[in-house]
Amino acid sequence: MEKNHQQALYVAYYLSRFDKEALNNLKYSTWTEAFNDIATRLNVQKHSVKNWRDEFDPLHGHRAGWHKRAMAPSRIIVADELKKHQEQYIRSLVIDILSGKKK
């Protein structure tokens, strides 16, 4: 998997798990704004960011998401890695990713 896609998965997990809190903490007004900006920063498709967020949704209960299919192995790895961490830690990781500090 390409590095920028891997990084986008971490961001998508954060968006899914913390939902509107994540949106606010990252200073986005709307989901569309978030998807567009994240896609631009990470050089991925905006629909991919939304779909990856939706793939994590069944774990968190904010939206139904992709509840009718099994999660891809790369998504399971990200979820297992981040589930033990608190919001502040994951937010810091996401901010580093989006700012280009996390290579």
N, C-alpha and C positions, 0 to 999 in steps of 0.2 A: 504494500500500500504506500502511496506517495505520502511524503511527510506532511504536506499541507492538508491532505485528507485526514490523516491521523490527528492532527491538531484540531481540525474542525469537529471531529468526533468528541473531543474533550469539551469544546465549546457547546456543542449540541447537547451533551449530557447535562452540563450546567443549566442550560436553558430549560431542559425538560424537568430536571429535579426541582429547581427553584422557581420556575414559571415566571410569574409577574414580578416577583422579588428580583430575579436575575435581570429581567428587562430593565427595571428601575435602577438596579445597582450598576448596570453597564451604561446607564444614561440614554437608553433608547425610549422613544415615545410610543412606538408601535412595533409589532412583530415584523411588518414589512421593512421598516427602517433597519431593524436588527439584522434580518436575513440579507438585505442588500449590502450593508456595511461589512458584515462578517465575510460575506462572499468576496467582496472587493479586497479586503485586507488579506484574506488567505488564498485568493486566486482559485476559488471553487465556484460552482454554480449556486445561485441563491436557493434554487429549489432543492438542491442537495442538502443544504444546511437545514431547511425546514423538514425534509424527509428524515434526516438523521435525528433531529430532535424528536420527531414523531415516533421513530423506532424505539427510543428510550421511554416514551410516555407510558406504556403499560406497567413499567416499574414504579411509577410515581403517582398515578391516579388523577392528574390534572386534565388530561384528555384521553380519549380511547387510543389514539395513535394507531400503531401497526399491531393491534392485539391479536390478529388472526394468523400471524406467521411467526415462526421462530426467529429469534435475534441472530444476526450474523456473528460468527466467532469474534471478529474485531470489536463489535459492540459489547459483547459479553466481557471481554478483557478490560475495556474501558470502565464499564459499570462495576466490575469486581474491584478494580483498582481504586475507584473514587468513592465507593459507597461508604467507606469507613471514615471519610473526611468531612469536616464541617464546611459550611457555606463559605466562610472567610478564606479558608485554604484554597478551595476550588476557584473562588472568584479571583484570588491572587494569581493562580495558575493561568486562568483564562485571560486576565488582563495582560500578563506577560506574553501569552501567545498572540493576542491581538495587537500588541504594541511591537511585536517582532523581537522581544527580548529572549523568548524561549525558542531556541532553534531546534 
